[in-house]
Amino acid sequence: MQKKLKVVTIGGGSSYTPELIEGFIKRYDELPITEIWLVDIEEGKEKLEIVGNLAKRMVAKANLPITIHLSLNRREALKEADFVTTQIRVGLLDARAKDERIPLKYHVIGQETNGPGGLFKALRTIPVILDIVRDIEELCPNAWLVNFTNPTGILTEAILRHTSFRRVVGLCNVPIHMNMDIAEMLGADISRVHVDFMGLNHMVYGSKVLLDGEDVTDRVIEMMANASDDMTMNNIAAFKWNPYFIKALRLIPCPYHRYYYKTQEMLEQELKDAENEGTRAEVVKKLEDDLFELYKDPNLNIKPPQLEKRGGAYYSDSACRLISSLYNNKGDIQPVNTINNGAIASIPNDSAVEVSAIITKDGPKPITMGDLPVAVRGLVQQIKSFERIAADAGATGDYHTALLAMTINPLVPSDVVAKQILDEMLEAHKEYLPLFSK
């Protein structure tokens, strides 16, 4: 008989939690979880109770012996956990709205995980993630930490650079969306399609596509170049790629690459959206209010389909798939954020990369992809430099390091603008940046 399992989800009051519960329910035969602890902070208590009650109804409907615990005490929940997932938002959606609005005042893209917004989400979150890691090292040192808090690439980098903990995997839904879109484009079931991924979180490229083991990369690139619409996500404007650019690139860009290859169009769209319908954070706030009204329904005992309107759809199911592969030593291939170890030649070995990896009980084993093509190498290396310096700034609270990170980000036009944005955002977020106030 297999060992039964305890999973702890920090940020358990998230609107994504029902998808996580659904993923565990449908994998119960291979992942015999007996305890799921949903943990949140005092400000999230009401949402935790709403989501927690829905989770209990879902488990009851499935008639499975899984106990759902709700807790505001992280340390109590973590004791002897086998897996820990993190889906937190420090400062809640109000902080995200500031991340998006303040840079726009300076005609700089304001986005949750890219540019100044991504930097500040990282600065707020890194100290909290490092605290969680310290608790895991003390209370459940053999647990795997599966992080899908954004920006997951910078957070994975911070853990690798500022702790000795290595049982961490960062997860993003972007490669999953790309894989699904490519399968749909090919008119094939996703089980028949394999994509090699290489790069960084929100800067990942599809480098090869196999259909039933046959290389169809050129065909997919041709289809992308001639498509009437383009692969994107609910939270990213669907500007069509220039077909000549896609053919020349000979790689499949992710939706977030629009911020770097279509900076002006994306900025203009953000300025227009912010004025007319609000920033993405303000739109999401309304979506979340509607979701939580749904979740309150005592007759609801499934994940509602409306959840897929959120930009992070399929995150949670991907986390369940990853946990099952770690637990069962499956040896399947999944795109994850993990330590490079030579998988991508032009990135430091000790850095976090997003890459296809073989998932084993000992963790992800990144597949050797070789060097990044010269056309994208410089951009990816620039973002990796930004991520490393941002990770150091978040862990230390050092102003000069944060200014350096802001200035070298390719979406920030000058050192003068970098300092203006940094100073305004430090003031706006000071409640959640205790290391900087010291």
Secondary structure, 3 states (H helix, E strand, C coil): CCCCEEEEEECCCCCCHHHHHHHHHHCCCCCCEEEEEEECCHHHHHHHHHHHHHHHHHHHHHCCCCEEEEECCHHHHHCCCCEEEECCCCCHHHHHHHHHHHHHHCCCCCCCCCHHHHHHHHHHHHHHHHHHHHHHHHHCCCCEEEECCCCHHHHHHHHHHHCCCCCEEECCCHHHHHHHHHHHHHCCCHHHEEEEEEEECCEEEEEEEEECCEECHHHHHHHHHHCCCCCCCCCCCCCCCCHHHHHHHCCECCHHHHHHHCHHHHHHHHHHHHHHCCCHHHHHHHHHHHHHHHHHCCCCCCCCHHHHHCCCCCHHHHHHHHHHHHHHCCCEEEEEEEECCCCECCCCCCCEEEEEEEEECCEEEECCCECCCHHHHHHHHHHHHHHHHHHHHHHHCCHHHHHHHHHHCCCCCCHHHHHHHHHHHHHHCHHHCHHHHC
